[in-house]
Amino acid sequence: MLYAVTNRKVYSQIGALFGGFVDVIRISITSVLLFAIAGYANQDITVELPGGATMDLEWVEPGAFMMGSLSSEWKHQANEGPQHEVSISRGFYLGTYEVTQGQWESVMGTGPWMDYFTDNGWKDQFIPDPTHPAVHVSWSETQSFIQALNTASGDSLYRLPSEAEWEYAARAGTTTMWSFGDEIDQLNKYSVNEVSATSSRGHPVGMKLPNPWGLYDMHGNVEEWCQDWFGPYSSGPQVDPQGPEEGTNRVVRGGSFRTKGYSKQRVAFRQGIYLGNGNNNVGFRVLMMEPKSSVPTAVNSQSWGLIKADK
């Protein structure tokens, strides 16, 4: 499997200078920078998937944060507490966007969202479009997608993010209700939700503004599966928590275009869904662990957040 370094800040600067030529320049640069992953840790990358599609991933540095919400937070739910300190001990790559239909079809060769009896979008609630999130995908089906990626990579690099990793990445160093702050009137700039959606379906990924670490659609568009079983939080400090050892439902995070009420797109909001269910407003994004053979680059952990936010 091949990888490419991508510097989105550089591309945006080139685009400002040359306008419509930026896509041509980006393709040319990316084709030159294909490489084996060793030696290029701690940079945003583009991964070539089985079937020829690609996937952008953002590097997330290890660190600590306060997970959950205080009882004083607007629309706080009991299962969001107690708020507790969590340390993420190892950096990881996380999908810049939710997995798309095009990526799913490239890897799996299937379309779980299609009604094969009529050859239409499932229950007429879906638009077949390679840029839209892959939905009607159960937690169990995401594991088949991830297994295919791991088989192609020859390593166990890919998985869903844990609930703690998801919230850490979604917060992006912030402590507010949303990654951009507490101003509810700003949410539609970052979120495809019941108010900002133009249809009762998901939208193409990346149409709204990203969070400070370059991740899109962490608020809205489609809810996202996490690796963990859904259950109550522990109260004390934790390192790399993985959730309960067993359960019935798996965690979903982020809210969706069907979310009624902005409160359910707060970073701390959480719920569980039966792992065999696949709904038109639930998708996922992929986490890739840093390969053990890679050589870390010299990025000071204190300045890393500023580096990401300044892309």
Wavefront OBJ file of the C-alpha trace (Angstrom):
o trace
v 0.000 0.000 0.000
v 1.353 3.438 -0.913
v 1.116 6.741 0.882
v 1.602 10.379 -0.043
v 2.455 13.397 2.070
v -0.076 16.190 1.627
v 0.423 19.756 2.801
v -2.997 21.374 2.557
v -1.728 24.764 3.725
v 0.706 24.857 0.810
v -2.047 23.851 -1.627
v -4.351 26.599 -0.357
v -1.578 29.171 -0.777
v -0.875 27.942 -4.318
v -4.604 28.089 -5.056
v -4.791 31.684 -3.919
v -2.058 32.575 -6.393
v -3.048 30.441 -9.353
v -6.786 29.858 -8.940
v -8.060 27.010 -11.104
v -4.590 25.554 -11.685
v -4.358 24.332 -8.078
v -5.900 20.902 -8.781
v -3.449 20.223 -11.578
v -0.547 21.317 -9.370
v -1.768 19.162 -6.489
v -2.060 16.055 -8.648
v 1.458 16.609 -9.966
v 2.942 17.141 -6.506
v 1.153 14.142 -5.018
v 2.284 11.809 -7.792
v 5.898 12.748 -7.096
v 5.573 12.222 -3.344
v 4.339 8.630 -3.296
v 6.473 6.682 -0.869
v 6.581 3.801 1.621
v 5.442 5.119 5.003
v 8.729 4.593 6.882
v 10.409 7.892 7.684
v 7.370 10.132 7.247
v 5.534 9.911 10.557
v 3.614 12.840 12.050
v 2.509 14.282 8.720
v -0.913 14.303 7.093
v -1.011 11.588 4.459
v -3.055 10.225 1.579
v -3.494 6.445 1.460
v -4.149 4.447 -1.691
v -6.999 2.021 -1.003
v -7.685 -1.366 -2.596
v -9.476 -0.741 -5.879
v -7.663 2.526 -6.573
v -9.513 5.091 -4.447
v -7.594 7.250 -1.983
v -8.205 8.413 1.582
v -6.843 11.514 3.340
v -5.819 11.160 6.984
v -4.824 13.774 9.558
v -2.041 13.128 12.057
v -3.219 13.472 15.684
v -0.489 13.905 18.288
v -0.801 12.170 21.702
v -1.988 14.299 24.616
v -4.545 14.660 27.408
v -8.015 16.190 27.641
v -11.128 16.318 29.794
v -13.634 13.831 28.374
v -17.371 14.297 28.762
v -19.190 17.377 30.035
v -19.988 19.043 33.332
v -23.556 19.044 34.617
v -23.598 22.807 34.049
v -23.136 22.454 30.276
v -26.184 23.336 28.168
v -28.318 20.216 27.539
v -25.891 18.009 29.480
v -26.966 14.347 29.598
v -26.256 12.094 32.555
v -24.260 9.643 30.401
v -21.789 12.440 29.499
v -20.453 12.412 33.045
v -18.587 12.302 35.184
v -16.156 14.460 33.253
v -12.741 12.868 33.661
v -9.163 13.235 32.479
v -8.082 10.974 29.625
v -4.579 10.591 28.234
v -4.006 9.410 24.672
v -0.545 7.861 24.835
v 0.109 7.234 21.160
v -0.476 9.414 18.110
v -2.610 8.197 15.242
v -3.946 9.119 11.822
v -7.681 9.788 11.511
v -9.721 10.121 8.338
v -9.998 13.748 7.288
v -13.545 12.949 6.152
v -16.140 10.295 6.785
v -15.673 7.224 4.573
v -17.458 7.876 1.293
v -19.528 5.675 -0.984
v -16.740 5.820 -3.533
v -14.176 4.566 -1.033
v -16.476 1.801 0.200
v -17.210 0.597 -3.318
v -13.508 0.692 -4.211
v -12.585 -1.509 -1.251
v -15.632 -3.754 -0.929
v -17.231 -3.749 -4.375
v -20.683 -3.448 -2.784
v -23.282 -0.768 -2.038
v -25.081 -1.602 1.248
v -27.226 1.508 0.781
v -28.822 0.168 -2.434
v -32.099 -1.716 -2.726
v -31.136 -4.471 -5.138
v -34.770 -5.339 -5.827
v -35.395 -1.935 -7.404
v -31.809 -0.765 -8.038
v -32.672 2.466 -6.219
v -31.274 4.124 -3.144
v -32.487 2.270 -0.071
v -36.098 3.265 0.719
v -35.644 6.330 -1.527
v -33.768 8.007 1.346
v -30.395 7.948 -0.275
v -28.577 9.481 -3.227
v -25.954 7.234 -4.832
v -22.957 9.555 -5.071
v -19.269 8.685 -4.540
v -18.715 11.907 -2.567
v -21.462 11.190 -0.023
v -20.810 9.273 3.210
v -21.171 5.493 3.112
v -24.303 4.787 5.184
v -26.622 1.858 5.889
v -23.394 0.275 7.102
v -23.588 -1.585 10.411
v -20.758 -1.673 12.952
v -20.134 -5.282 11.933
v -19.839 -4.275 8.273
v -17.295 -1.589 9.122
v -15.120 -4.380 10.515
v -15.114 -6.092 7.111
v -14.020 -2.834 5.461
v -11.231 -2.426 8.009
v -10.138 -6.048 7.614
v -9.777 -5.458 3.872
v -7.534 -2.446 4.538
v -5.403 -4.399 6.983
v -5.064 -7.288 4.545
v -3.910 -4.903 1.822
v -1.430 -3.192 4.151
v -0.013 -6.469 5.454
v -0.386 -5.188 9.008
v -3.041 -4.479 11.650
v -2.911 -0.723 11.221
v -6.571 0.167 10.695
v -9.577 0.201 13.029
v -12.394 2.418 14.190
v -11.367 5.087 16.686
v -12.113 4.426 20.322
v -14.712 6.738 21.804
v -11.941 8.575 23.688
v -9.839 8.987 20.538
v -12.875 10.270 18.646
v -13.719 12.895 21.262
v -10.062 13.916 21.646
v -9.804 14.498 17.895
v -13.216 16.201 17.720
v -12.335 18.627 20.509
v -9.043 19.456 18.796
v -7.586 21.065 21.900
v -10.749 22.997 22.809
v -12.916 22.742 25.921
v -16.114 24.261 24.527
v -19.425 22.659 23.509
v -18.338 22.605 19.870
v -14.808 22.667 18.500
v -15.286 26.266 17.311
v -16.652 27.589 20.632
v -19.972 27.966 22.442
v -21.673 30.263 19.917
v -24.691 28.315 18.695
v -25.250 30.726 15.814
v -21.929 29.572 14.286
v -22.838 25.877 14.167
v -24.257 25.849 10.649
v -20.850 26.892 9.316
v -19.425 23.598 10.588
v -22.372 21.228 10.624
v -24.818 19.550 8.274
v -27.814 19.203 10.595
v -31.588 19.248 10.420
v -31.551 23.031 9.970
v -28.627 23.398 7.547
v -29.302 20.288 5.448
v -30.938 20.895 2.074
v -32.482 17.412 1.957
v -33.316 14.499 4.242
v -30.053 12.800 3.261
v -26.364 13.108 3.947
v -24.350 15.688 2.029
v -20.999 15.339 0.240
v -18.201 15.169 2.799
v -16.148 18.264 3.540
v -18.751 20.853 2.560
v -18.550 22.695 5.888
v -15.612 24.164 7.801
v -13.159 21.785 9.530
v -12.259 21.764 13.213
v -8.907 23.276 14.334
v -7.062 20.039 13.518
v -8.343 19.805 9.948
v -11.098 17.210 10.481
v -14.375 17.743 8.628
v -17.942 16.793 9.619
v -17.146 16.008 13.244
v -20.390 17.890 13.943
v -23.194 16.500 11.810
v -23.595 15.075 8.311
v -23.707 11.470 9.564
v -23.161 9.950 12.983
v -20.002 7.878 13.251
v -19.379 4.432 14.670
v -16.685 4.092 17.332
v -14.943 0.897 18.384
v -16.300 0.751 21.960
v -19.292 -0.862 23.532
v -21.635 1.789 24.899
v -21.625 2.092 28.677
v -21.089 4.439 31.652
v -17.879 6.387 32.126
v -15.376 5.688 34.878
v -14.743 8.597 37.235
v -10.965 8.569 37.611
v -8.162 9.516 35.206
v -7.637 7.006 32.405
v -5.022 6.190 29.790
v -6.264 4.990 26.386
v -9.691 3.802 27.635
v -11.411 1.201 25.483
v -14.883 1.240 27.021
v -16.756 -1.704 28.592
v -15.618 -5.269 27.902
v -19.071 -6.256 26.681
v -22.440 -4.809 25.843
v -25.339 -4.685 23.390
v -24.835 -1.371 21.605
v -21.784 0.257 20.053
v -20.985 3.952 20.485
v -21.917 6.463 17.777
v -20.784 10.078 17.896
v -21.131 13.409 16.134
v -24.799 13.936 15.278
v -26.214 13.883 11.743
v -28.385 15.642 9.178
v -31.368 14.105 10.999
v -30.321 15.391 14.412
v -33.136 17.329 16.039
v -31.633 20.009 18.220
v -28.171 21.475 18.144
v -27.441 19.980 21.565
v -26.921 16.542 20.036
v -24.013 17.851 17.973
v -22.067 18.974 21.023
v -18.706 17.210 21.235
v -19.691 15.456 24.480
v -23.009 14.054 23.215
v -22.983 10.250 22.986
v -25.356 7.384 22.360
v -25.327 3.698 21.537
v -26.815 1.779 18.596
v -27.149 -1.960 18.126
v -24.066 -3.132 16.231
v -26.128 -4.892 13.557
v -28.100 -1.797 12.576
v -27.314 0.215 9.465
v -29.161 3.517 9.179
v -29.195 6.246 6.542
v -27.653 8.724 8.985
v -24.841 6.566 10.415
v -21.424 6.186 8.816
v -17.830 6.053 10.059
v -14.282 7.281 9.642
v -11.133 5.197 9.847
v -8.212 5.407 12.259
v -4.766 4.258 11.138
v -2.055 3.575 13.702
v 1.436 4.870 13.065
v 3.441 1.940 11.659
v 6.120 0.762 14.093
v 8.727 1.058 11.350
v 8.146 4.781 10.869
v 10.627 7.318 12.202
v 8.981 10.135 14.204
v 9.627 13.646 12.990
v 10.669 16.420 15.340
v 7.345 18.049 16.222
v 7.176 19.620 19.652
v 3.962 18.396 21.291
v 3.230 21.841 22.770
v 3.420 23.561 19.397
v 1.704 20.800 17.439
v -1.806 22.119 18.011
v -0.794 25.514 16.668
v 0.785 23.842 13.639
v -2.458 21.982 12.899
v -4.660 25.011 13.451
v -2.508 27.138 11.150
v -2.755 24.806 8.130
l 1 2 3 4 5 6 7 8 9 10 11 12 13 14 15 16 17 18 19 20 21 22 23 24 25 26 27 28 29 30 31 32 33 34 35 36 37 38 39 40 41 42 43 44 45 46 47 48 49 50 51 52 53 54 55 56 57 58 59 60 61 62 63 64 65 66 67 68 69 70 71 72 73 74 75 76 77 78 79 80 81 82 83 84 85 86 87 88 89 90 91 92 93 94 95 96 97 98 99 100 101 102 103 104 105 106 107 108 109 110 111 112 113 114 115 116 117 118 119 120 121 122 123 124 125 126 127 128 129 130 131 132 133 134 135 136 137 138 139 140 141 142 143 144 145 146 147 148 149 150 151 152 153 154 155 156 157 158 159 160 161 162 163 164 165 166 167 168 169 170 171 172 173 174 175 176 177 178 179 180 181 182 183 184 185 186 187 188 189 190 191 192 193 194 195 196 197 198 199 200 201 202 203 204 205 206 207 208 209 210 211 212 213 214 215 216 217 218 219 220 221 222 223 224 225 226 227 228 229 230 231 232 233 234 235 236 237 238 239 240 241 242 243 244 245 246 247 248 249 250 251 252 253 254 255 256 257 258 259 260 261 262 263 264 265 266 267 268 269 270 271 272 273 274 275 276 277 278 279 280 281 282 283 284 285 286 287 288 289 290 291 292 293 294 295 296 297 298 299 300 301 302 303 304 305 306 307 308 309 310 311
